[in-house]
Amino acid sequence: MAVGGHSYGAFMTANLLAHTDLFRTGIARSGAYNRTLTPFGFQSEQRDYWEATGVYTEMSPFTYANRFNEPILLIHGEADDNSGTFPIQSERFYAALKGNGATVRYVVLPLETHGYRARESVGHTLWEMTRWLDQYVKNAPPRAAPATR
């Protein structure tokens, strides 16, 4: 089974992969993965980073990049102008995951903002997602049996 989402759904996808082993893979599109990059609030958090450093840090999947043991596909629009999901979110998250040895692919969609509109971008996104799911779910080898005590 895979998990995926766009924007806040991408943030949740990354957190699920960081904190559980329920899924074989994840697909995260145009997400915010490091809440310290949005220091003046996000969603319904009214406190800024300096008032709630722990909240910002603990919520961020970026903080747990060293825990990823399932592959993740990151897709982001190159011109994302949504204040919480600038492309730097995916760029830095990719670097953290890759640096910690995770299986990760980062796809940039040229000229796209937060919502992908060009036919080519939508087609490319669907192709990437299908290819990823075929590799890591459909044709994945069986998981090892969990260790017993």
Phi and psi in degrees as a GROMACS rama.xvg file:
@    title "Ramachandran Plot"
@    xaxis  label "Phi"
@    yaxis  label "Psi"
@TYPE xy
-116.604  164.039  ALA-2
-131.365  147.516  VAL-3
-159.462  162.247  GLY-4
-174.674  168.106  GLY-5
-119.56  139.945  HIS-6
63.64  -115.18  SER-7
-63.3073  -32.202  TYR-8
-63.8683  -32.3331  GLY-9
-69.0453  -42.0844  ALA-10
-58.0648  -45.2572  PHE-11
-67.7931  -39.1061  MET-12
-57.7091  -49.0576  THR-13
-62.226  -40.549  ALA-14
-65.7888  -39.4224  ASN-15
-61.9488  -42.6439  LEU-16
-68.4626  -32.6305  LEU-17
-72.2599  -29.5153  ALA-18
-115.726  -3.12659  HIS-19
-140.27  168.649  THR-20
-118.582  30.9814  ASP-21
-76.1202  -23.6884  LEU-22
-118.946  149.712  PHE-23
-77.036  -29.9711  ARG-24
-162.686  171.661  THR-25
-142.181  154.32  GLY-26
-128.486  118.403  ILE-27
-121.569  121.684  ALA-28
-116.767  122.563  ARG-29
53.3528  53.9704  SER-30
-102.368  174.213  GLY-31
-113.578  115.717  ALA-32
-111.367  -16.3196  TYR-33
-127.751  99.0537  ASN-34
-67.7707  -14.7127  ARG-35
-69.7119  -14.6501  THR-36
-83.9641  -2.76739  LEU-37
-125.456  65.7804  THR-38
-71.1466  -8.90675  PRO-39
-110.602  35.9096  PHE-40
107.433  160.09  GLY-41
-162.933  152.476  PHE-42
44.4268  -120.287  GLN-43
-103.212  9.39171  SER-44
-77.1409  112.746  GLU-45
-89.3743  -21.5573  GLN-46
-77.4357  147.95  ARG-47
-85.1383  174.819  ASP-48
-55.547  -40.2267  TYR-49
-74.2336  -20.5375  TRP-50
-87.5558  -24.3919  GLU-51
-140.923  51.7641  ALA-52
-53.9156  -44.0074  THR-53
-61.0662  -41.6102  GLY-54
-61.9701  -48.4987  VAL-55
-60.1417  -43.5398  TYR-56
-70.4725  -47.7991  THR-57
-69.0407  -27.5865  GLU-58
-77.2241  -19.923  MET-59
-81.5915  119.06  SER-60
-58.9154  -27.3268  PRO-61
-52.9793  -39.2981  PHE-62
-59.4813  -28.3797  THR-63
-108.528  23.106  TYR-64
-57.1549  -25.8576  ALA-65
-78.2266  -4.36462  ASN-66
-101.942  -5.39628  ARG-67
-70.8117  120.576  PHE-68
-123.634  10.0215  ASN-69
-118.721  147.841  GLU-70
-66.1345  148.609  PRO-71
-137.945  135.17  ILE-72
-102.332  123.266  LEU-73
-107.777  130.459  LEU-74
-128.351  136.018  ILE-75
-149.101  141.199  HIS-76
-73.8895  131.025  GLY-77
-59.6266  -31.0389  GLU-78
-109.912  29.0602  ALA-79
-57.961  117.529  ASP-80
-109.291  12.2717  ASP-81
-73.2286  124.261  ASN-82
-56.9378  -28.1328  SER-83
-91.0577  -12.6701  GLY-84
-128.744  40.1802  THR-85
-55.7976  152.867  PHE-86
-55.0103  -24.5421  PRO-87
-57.4811  -26.6703  ILE-88
-59.0528  -50.5351  GLN-89
-72.2247  -36.8831  SER-90
-59.5501  -48.7578  GLU-91
-70.7652  -37.864  ARG-92
-64.9959  -43.3788  PHE-93
-57.5706  -47.5807  TYR-94
-60.425  -41.8236  ALA-95
-65.7901  -44.0402  ALA-96
-64.3869  -49.3149  LEU-97
-60.2482  -43.6665  LYS-98
-63.0815  -24.3736  GLY-99
-97.593  9.83681  ASN-100
83.9121  12.7049  GLY-101
-73.0458  156.544  ALA-102
-86.3754  112.67  THR-103
-146.793  144.109  VAL-104
-127.639  137.369  ARG-105
-120.869  119.397  TYR-106
-113.734  127.084  VAL-107
-105.713  129.689  VAL-108
-98.7832  110.353  LEU-109
-58.0661  137.073  PRO-110
66.6871  2.90414  LEU-111
-88.794  143.911  GLU-112
-93.9561  -148.433  THR-113
-68.2999  -35.7849  HIS-114
-108.609  127.392  GLY-115
-79.5529  129.725  TYR-116
-120.12  -35.047  ARG-117
-65.3936  138.768  ALA-118
-54.4048  -40.3812  ARG-119
-63.8749  -39.7001  GLU-120
-68.6427  -43.0189  SER-121
-63.144  -44.8543  VAL-122
-62.3977  -42.9202  GLY-123
-64.159  -42.6426  HIS-124
-60.2341  -46.0981  THR-125
-63.612  -39.8611  LEU-126
-62.6856  -46.9553  TRP-127
-60.4555  -45.1163  GLU-128
-66.0403  -42.8197  MET-129
-63.543  -45.7295  THR-130
-60.0454  -43.4891  ARG-131
-63.892  -47.0034  TRP-132
-66.8335  -36.7681  LEU-133
-60.4047  -43.4499  ASP-134
-71.9928  -44.8162  GLN-135
-103.125  -4.31694  TYR-136
-125.899  -63.1158  VAL-137
-59.0762  -45.9739  LYS-138
-108.407  19.2443  ASN-139
-74.3794  143.896  ALA-140
-69.068  160.046  PRO-141
-60.6579  148.342  PRO-142
-74.4022  149.569  ARG-143
-66.6043  147.38  ALA-144
-65.1045  140.709  ALA-145
-63.6635  145.483  PRO-146
-66.1479  140.444  ALA-147
-102.853  156.992  THR-148
